[in-house]
Amino acid sequence: MSITPDDLRAAVGAGHLSEAQAARLTALSHSRRSARENLTAGDEPFELFKGFNEIFIVVGLVILTTGWLGAVAVWVGTSLQTGAVDVTGRAMQAALVGAVILWGLSEYFVRRRRMVAPAITLSLLWAGNAATGFAAGFAQPFMLAQADYGSLALPFALTTATLALYWLRFRVPFTMAMIALGLFATALVLAAARAGTPQSPQDLFLLSGSGPFAWITLVLGALVFTTAMAFDMSDPHRVTRRAAQGFWLHVVAAPALVNTVALTLLSQGTAPAQALLAAFLALIALVAIVIDRRSFLIAGVGYCVALAGTVFGGGGSALTVLGLGVLLLLLGAFWERIRARLLRLVPLPLHRLPPAA
């Protein structure tokens, strides 16, 4: 049952709603319809853009950014040639001016026009601009030249803080993913400053690797997942932007959780480890079904497949990858049936979870 325009007019006539409130409700319904209109019952909403005009604006933002970077490079390069002006100072000034411009564009395209693709693009540009400015001011070039990245901890932390400020103002869901990634980057750089730079990509995910990197990935992944669940459980019917915040946090949390455990087991190459891996992935699938987040499952398994083929080589993990493919196809075909039956068995507060279709 849905509220029709006639219902809204009747509510206005009866004095339950003002005309302005009815207009805002209508506008909200229209703005959400593009993401949900063609979805089947129980499907997970996902929206990157509403129309080609948003792509048009994104292209304009990219071209504008390219021109801006070129102008800043010329401006900073001139001071480098003459030696009359501090290069670092000019780079930070350019970042400050860029932040003002991006904030103004966000006020129009995000808060006023409520555009999706430009909001994601502006979030990325805001993060890149902040990272560039803080790196110019606080990173140590001579340390970076020696592969010592300890001086990047402060720029990463400050960039994450400015992303949090941006999110508080504009509530762009994609920004939550970048905040989580900023926390990961800051924590890993701080760990590298104490334990040394990771010797290989495996160290970021293998609990048996050198250094605390995999444990940091696992703990932060659990924290991000908990935050995502807080957003999800505050909006079980997924009709507000809180659900979109949870979506992007799940995309970040899944690789951290799934890959750390799965790749640690996969690297052992023994039969018991393979059995534990199968049980773990089955558990992850059950969790994803209960919370009704395909994004959580596909992000974790997708990264697991990619890293299994690149980090460890595809030959030894071919059967695992094959099994994952079969699992995803079965879940995609029977997701709602499996979920409806599973929810009858789990002793959970079902009113805080999305209802079964």
C-alpha positions, 0 to 999 in steps of 0.5 A: 500500500502506498500514499498517492497524490490524492492522499496528500491532497486530502491530508492538506485539505484536512489540515494534517499537512501543509502544502509545503510539507506535501511538496517536500514529501512528493519531491522526496518520493520522486528523488528516491524512485529512480533507485527503487522503481525497477527493483524486485522485492527484497533487492538491494538498492544501488545508485551511482547516477540518476541520469546522463546530465550527472555524467555530463557534470562529472565530465565537467568537474574532471576537465575543471580539475585537470585545468586547475592542476595545470594552472597550479603546476605552472604557478608552483613551478614558477616559484621553484625556478625563481626561488623567490617563494616557498614552494610548500607555501604555494602548494598549501595555498592552492589546496586551500583555494581548491577546498573553498571551490570544492565546498562551494560546488558541493553546496550547489550540486550536493545539498541543493541539486541532490545529485549522486554522481557529482557528489561522489566525484566531489568527495573524491576531489575533496579527499585528493585536494586535502591529501595533497595540501597536507602532504605538501605541508607535513610530509618529509620528502627526504624520508619518502625518498628512502621508502620511510612513510612515517611522515605520511601519518599526520597528512592521512589523519588530517585528510580523514578529519576533513573528510569527516567534516565534509560528511557532517555537512553534506552526508554523502554516503560514499564519503563514509567509505573514504573515511574508513579507508583513511583510518586504515591508511593512517593506522597502517602507516603508524604501524609501518613507522614502528614495525617497518614497511611491509615486505609484500602485499601478503603482510597486509592480510596474512595473520602469519606475516611479519608485523601487525598489519593483518591484525590492524586490518582485521580489527579495523574491519570489524569496527567498520562492519559494526558501524555499518550495522548501526546504520543498517539497523537504524533504517531496516526498510532502507528508505533513508540515506543511512542505508546508503552509508551502511552500503559503502561501509560494508564495501570497505569492511568486507575485504578487510574481514574476509580476505584477512581470514580467507587468505590466511587459510588459503596460503596454508595449502593444507586440507584442514585449512581448505575445510576451515576456509569453506566453513568460514566462507559459508559463515560469511554467506549466512551473515550476508543473507541475514543482514540482507547485504549482497554488497558485503558478500560480493566485495569480500569474495571478489577481493578474495578471488582477485588476490588469490590469483595475483598474490598467491597465483591462480593455479593452487586456488582454482578449485576455491575460486570455482566453488566461490563462483558456484556459491554466488550463482546459487545465492543470486538465484535463491537469495530471498527463499534462503533468507526467508527460511533462515530468518525463521531459525535465527534468534535475532531482533528481526524488527531491526533487520530488513523484512523478508520479501 
